[in-house]
Amino acid sequence: MKAIVPVIVCAAIVLSGPAQARTLDAIRSSGEIGLCAHPNSLPFARKAGDPPGFQVELGQALARELGVSLRLDWIITQYQMRSAGCDIVLDVIADREAQGETRLRISKPYYRTGVALAVPSSSTLASFQGLNQHTKVGVQVGSVAAMIIGQRHVPTSTFGFESDSLDAVSNHEIDAAAVTPTAASYFNLTHPDKALRILDRDESVADLNWNVAVGMVRPDDALREAIDGALEHLRNDGTIDRIYGRYGVILQAPR
């Protein structure tokens, strides 16, 4: 499974045992839809303060489309999702293999992302192909990017969080960081004096690129169709782009 930022990792729970579908009618009857999110993981979500994170804002927009309110179910680890009783998780990898153990049902994708390289503005690096034995790259521990870059005999430095590897690049401790464009873009928004250059993703390496969707914990067909319809409307009227744009993120269309 592809390694990705903490909020998406929340989708990697094993939903063991039978679970009754949470129907669209039940959600509308209760007047709320539950979103599982991490309480301290900007730009994705934050429990206290402003901004709340793009997952919270998109969750609110989806709830409005369904005619209900949003209930936030805060979880720290992936194993809390089932007990939290939420209905949806945002920014999950839209891939059957990646979600094979989660039993999440996946919406139509609403953007495309993956692993990019963030480098200092003065760097001469132009692509993944420019990495060599003289370029040290920050990678997340256990990630597919760490494996692929290591196989190319490129020196790596391991980090637990993307933000730590971005700090290391900005402090010139490493030459590049293999991170999601989302993390790098938010870093640039919040560190304008240390802005990094974000290189284009390498679409030739399938494991370093993926579409992103809404993960639904146990929906019926009507809820899944309603989520797909809401996403289409929010994409078409520019709402999703505006939400992510407030966090410095420019979305690419799914493929």
C-alpha positions as CSV (number, residue, x, y, z in Angstrom):
1,M,0.0,0.0,0.0
2,K,1.2,3.5,-0.8
3,A,2.3,5.5,2.2
4,I,0.7,8.9,2.4
5,V,0.1,11.7,4.8
6,P,-1.4,11.1,8.3
7,V,-4.9,12.0,7.5
8,I,-5.1,9.6,4.6
9,V,-3.5,6.9,6.7
10,C,-6.6,7.1,8.8
11,A,-8.3,5.2,6.0
12,A,-6.1,2.2,6.5
13,I,-8.2,0.6,9.2
14,V,-9.2,-3.1,8.9
15,L,-13.0,-3.1,9.3
16,S,-13.4,-6.6,10.7
17,G,-16.7,-8.3,11.1
18,P,-20.1,-7.6,9.6
19,A,-21.3,-4.0,9.6
20,Q,-24.8,-2.8,8.8
21,A,-25.0,-0.2,6.0
22,R,-25.5,3.4,7.1
23,T,-28.2,4.5,4.6
24,L,-28.8,7.9,3.0
25,D,-32.3,7.9,4.6
26,A,-30.8,7.2,8.0
27,I,-28.3,10.1,7.6
28,R,-31.0,12.5,6.5
29,S,-33.3,11.3,9.3
30,S,-30.6,11.9,11.9
31,G,-29.8,15.3,10.3
32,E,-26.0,14.7,10.2
33,I,-23.2,12.9,8.5
34,G,-20.1,11.9,10.4
35,L,-16.5,12.7,9.2
36,C,-13.5,11.0,10.8
37,A,-10.5,13.3,10.9
38,H,-7.3,13.9,12.9
39,P,-7.6,16.8,15.4
40,N,-4.1,18.2,14.7
41,S,-3.1,17.7,11.1
42,L,-3.2,20.9,9.1
43,P,-3.8,21.5,6.3
44,F,-6.1,18.5,6.5
45,A,-8.0,19.1,9.7
46,R,-7.7,20.7,13.1
47,K,-10.0,20.6,16.1
48,A,-9.2,23.9,17.6
49,G,-8.6,27.3,16.0
50,D,-8.8,28.7,12.5
51,P,-8.3,27.5,9.8
52,P,-10.1,24.2,10.4
53,G,-8.4,22.4,7.5
54,F,-9.7,21.6,4.0
55,Q,-11.2,18.2,5.1
56,V,-13.5,20.0,7.5
57,E,-14.4,22.6,4.9
58,L,-15.1,20.0,2.2
59,G,-17.0,17.9,4.7
60,Q,-19.2,20.8,5.5
61,A,-19.8,21.4,1.8
62,L,-20.7,17.8,1.2
63,A,-23.1,17.9,4.2
64,R,-24.8,20.9,2.8
65,E,-25.3,19.2,-0.6
66,L,-26.9,16.3,1.3
67,G,-29.1,18.6,3.3
68,V,-27.6,17.7,6.7
69,S,-25.1,19.1,9.1
70,L,-21.5,17.8,9.6
71,R,-20.5,15.9,12.7
72,L,-16.8,15.7,13.3
73,D,-15.5,12.5,14.8
74,W,-11.9,13.1,15.9
75,I,-9.5,10.1,15.8
76,I,-5.8,9.9,16.6
77,T,-5.2,6.4,15.2
78,Q,-6.6,4.5,12.3
79,Y,-8.1,1.8,14.7
80,Q,-10.5,4.3,16.2
81,M,-12.5,4.8,13.0
82,R,-14.9,2.0,13.5
83,S,-15.7,2.9,17.2
84,A,-16.1,6.5,16.2
85,G,-19.1,5.6,14.0
86,C,-18.2,8.1,11.2
87,D,-19.7,7.8,7.7
88,I,-16.9,9.2,5.6
89,V,-13.1,9.8,5.4
90,L,-11.6,12.3,3.0
91,D,-8.5,12.2,0.8
92,V,-8.3,8.5,0.5
93,I,-6.4,6.7,-2.2
94,A,-8.9,5.8,-5.0
95,D,-7.5,2.4,-5.6
96,R,-9.0,-1.0,-4.9
97,E,-5.7,-2.6,-4.1
98,A,-4.8,0.2,-1.7
99,Q,-8.2,-0.1,0.0
100,G,-8.3,-3.9,0.0
101,E,-8.2,-4.3,3.7
102,T,-10.2,-1.2,4.7
103,R,-13.5,-2.3,3.2
104,L,-14.2,1.3,2.4
105,R,-16.3,2.0,-0.6
106,I,-14.8,4.7,-2.8
107,S,-16.5,7.6,-4.5
108,K,-15.5,8.9,-7.9
109,P,-12.1,10.6,-7.6
110,Y,-12.0,14.4,-7.2
111,Y,-8.3,15.1,-7.7
112,R,-5.0,13.5,-8.5
113,T,-1.8,13.6,-6.4
114,G,1.2,11.5,-5.5
115,V,4.8,12.1,-4.6
116,A,6.7,15.1,-5.8
117,L,10.1,16.5,-5.0
118,A,10.4,19.7,-3.0
119,V,13.8,21.4,-3.5
120,P,15.4,24.8,-2.5
121,S,14.7,27.6,-5.0
122,S,18.4,27.6,-5.9
123,S,18.5,23.9,-6.6
124,T,19.5,22.7,-10.1
125,L,17.3,19.6,-9.8
126,A,14.6,19.5,-12.4
127,S,13.0,16.0,-12.0
128,F,13.3,12.6,-10.3
129,Q,15.7,11.6,-13.1
130,G,18.2,14.1,-11.8
131,L,18.6,12.3,-8.5
132,N,21.9,10.5,-8.1
133,Q,24.4,9.3,-5.5
134,H,25.3,12.9,-4.7
135,T,21.7,14.0,-3.9
136,K,20.3,13.2,-0.4
137,V,16.5,12.9,-0.4
138,G,14.1,13.0,2.6
139,V,11.6,10.2,2.6
140,Q,8.8,9.0,4.9
141,V,9.7,5.8,6.8
142,G,8.2,2.7,5.2
143,S,6.9,4.6,2.2
144,V,6.9,3.4,-1.4
145,A,8.9,6.5,-2.3
146,A,11.6,5.4,0.1
147,M,11.8,2.0,-1.6
148,I,11.8,3.3,-5.1
149,I,14.3,6.0,-4.5
150,G,16.5,3.7,-2.5
151,Q,16.5,1.2,-5.4
152,R,18.0,3.9,-7.6
153,H,21.0,4.0,-5.1
154,V,20.1,7.6,-4.1
155,P,21.0,8.4,-0.5
156,T,18.0,9.0,1.7
157,S,17.2,10.4,5.1
158,T,14.1,9.0,6.9
159,F,11.5,11.2,8.5
160,G,8.3,10.4,10.4
161,F,6.4,13.4,8.9
162,E,6.4,15.3,5.7
163,S,6.7,18.6,7.5
164,D,10.0,17.4,9.1
165,S,11.5,16.6,5.8
166,L,10.4,19.9,4.3
167,D,12.0,21.7,7.3
168,A,15.2,19.8,6.6
169,V,15.2,20.9,2.9
170,S,14.6,24.6,3.9
171,N,17.5,24.3,6.3
172,H,19.7,22.8,3.6
173,E,20.2,19.6,5.6
174,I,19.1,17.6,2.6
175,D,18.8,18.3,-1.1
176,A,15.2,17.3,-1.7
177,A,12.1,15.9,0.0
178,A,9.8,13.3,-1.5
179,V,6.4,14.5,-0.4
180,T,2.9,15.1,-1.6
181,P,2.4,18.4,-3.4
182,T,-0.3,19.1,-0.8
183,A,2.2,19.1,2.0
184,A,4.8,21.1,0.0
185,S,2.2,23.7,-1.1
186,Y,1.0,24.3,2.5
187,F,4.6,24.6,3.7
188,N,5.1,27.3,1.1
189,L,2.0,29.1,2.2
190,T,3.0,29.1,5.8
191,H,6.7,29.7,5.2
192,P,6.8,32.4,2.5
193,D,10.3,33.3,3.5
194,K,11.5,29.7,2.9
195,A,9.4,28.8,-0.1
196,L,10.5,25.7,-1.9
197,R,10.3,24.8,-5.6
198,I,7.9,21.9,-6.2
199,L,8.9,19.7,-9.1
200,D,6.4,17.9,-11.3
201,R,5.3,14.4,-10.3
202,D,6.7,11.6,-12.4
203,E,3.7,10.0,-13.9
204,S,5.8,7.2,-15.4
205,V,6.1,5.6,-12.0
206,A,2.6,4.3,-11.3
207,D,3.2,3.7,-7.6
208,L,4.1,7.4,-7.0
209,N,0.8,8.7,-8.4
210,W,-2.8,8.2,-7.4
211,N,-6.3,9.6,-7.6
212,V,-8.0,10.7,-4.4
213,A,-11.6,10.1,-3.4
214,V,-14.1,10.0,-0.5
215,G,-14.0,6.8,1.5
216,M,-17.4,5.7,2.8
217,V,-17.4,3.4,5.8
218,R,-20.6,1.4,5.3
219,P,-22.9,3.2,2.8
220,D,-25.8,2.0,0.9
221,D,-26.0,2.6,-2.8
222,A,-28.1,5.7,-2.4
223,L,-25.5,7.3,-0.2
224,R,-22.7,6.5,-2.5
225,E,-24.6,7.9,-5.5
226,A,-25.4,11.1,-3.4
227,I,-21.8,11.6,-2.5
228,D,-20.8,11.2,-6.2
229,G,-23.4,13.7,-7.2
230,A,-22.4,16.2,-4.6
231,L,-18.7,15.9,-5.5
232,E,-19.5,16.5,-9.2
233,H,-21.5,19.6,-8.4
234,L,-18.8,20.9,-6.0
235,R,-16.1,20.3,-8.6
236,N,-18.1,21.9,-11.4
237,D,-18.9,25.1,-9.5
238,G,-15.3,25.5,-8.3
239,T,-16.0,24.9,-4.6
240,I,-13.4,22.1,-4.1
241,D,-10.7,24.1,-5.9
242,R,-11.5,27.2,-3.7
243,I,-11.4,25.2,-0.5
244,Y,-8.0,23.6,-1.2
245,G,-6.7,26.9,-2.7
246,R,-7.2,28.6,0.7
247,Y,-4.4,26.2,1.9
248,G,-2.1,27.0,-1.0
249,V,-3.0,23.8,-2.8
250,I,-3.7,23.8,-6.6
251,L,-5.6,20.6,-7.5
252,Q,-5.0,18.5,-10.6
253,A,-7.9,16.7,-12.2
254,P,-8.1,13.0,-11.6
255,R,-7.2,10.6,-14.4
